Amino acid sequence: MRSTGPTLVPLGDARWRVVLNGRIIGHLDELRGDGGVRYRASRYRRATAALVAVGDFSRRRDAIETLRYAR
């Protein structure tokens, strides 16, 4: 089966669920501040039952790709 690439599902004004092949792989938050726009990639950790930040990125595509390949 070929991957179609991640899809963003809006959850609010500045938050998206990131879905790959029908599976939720994380969340993306848009952070606005004095330094401009940043994107925070987060994954759900079952052991702690919480979202854990994977990193902050200046490009949305970089944040999405990190979620795609991070385990």
C-alpha positions in Angstrom: 0.0 0.0 0.0 1.4 3.4 -1.0 1.3 6.3 1.5 -0.7 9.3 0.4 1.1 11.7 2.8 -0.2 13.2 6.0 -3.6 15.0 6.1 -4.4 17.9 8.5 -7.7 17.9 10.2 -8.6 21.3 11.8 -9.3 21.2 15.6 -9.5 24.9 16.1 -8.0 28.2 14.8 -4.4 27.1 15.4 -4.5 23.3 16.0 -4.6 20.3 13.7 -4.7 16.6 14.0 -2.2 15.0 11.7 -3.5 11.8 10.1 -1.5 9.3 7.9 -3.3 6.5 6.1 -6.3 6.8 8.5 -4.1 6.7 11.6 -3.6 9.7 13.9 0.2 10.3 14.2 0.1 13.5 16.2 -1.0 17.1 16.6 0.3 20.4 15.2 -0.1 23.7 17.0 0.6 27.1 15.4 2.4 29.4 17.9 2.5 33.1 17.2 4.9 35.4 19.0 7.4 38.3 18.6 9.7 36.0 16.6 7.0 35.1 14.1 5.1 31.9 13.5 6.4 28.6 14.9 4.8 25.1 14.6 4.9 22.6 17.5 4.6 18.9 16.7 3.3 16.7 19.5 2.6 13.0 19.8 0.4 11.1 22.2 2.3 8.9 24.7 0.1 6.1 25.9 2.2 5.5 29.0 1.6 9.0 30.3 -1.8 9.6 28.6 -0.6 13.0 27.5 0.6 14.8 24.4 4.4 15.3 24.4 6.1 18.0 22.3 8.4 16.5 19.7 9.8 19.9 18.7 9.1 23.5 17.5 9.7 24.3 13.8 9.8 27.4 11.7 8.2 25.5 8.8 4.9 23.6 9.1 6.1 21.0 6.6 9.1 20.2 8.8 6.9 19.7 11.9 4.6 17.4 9.9 7.5 15.3 8.5 8.9 15.0 12.0 5.7 13.4 13.1 5.6 11.2 10.1 9.0 9.6 10.8 9.3 9.9 14.6 8.5 6.9 16.7 
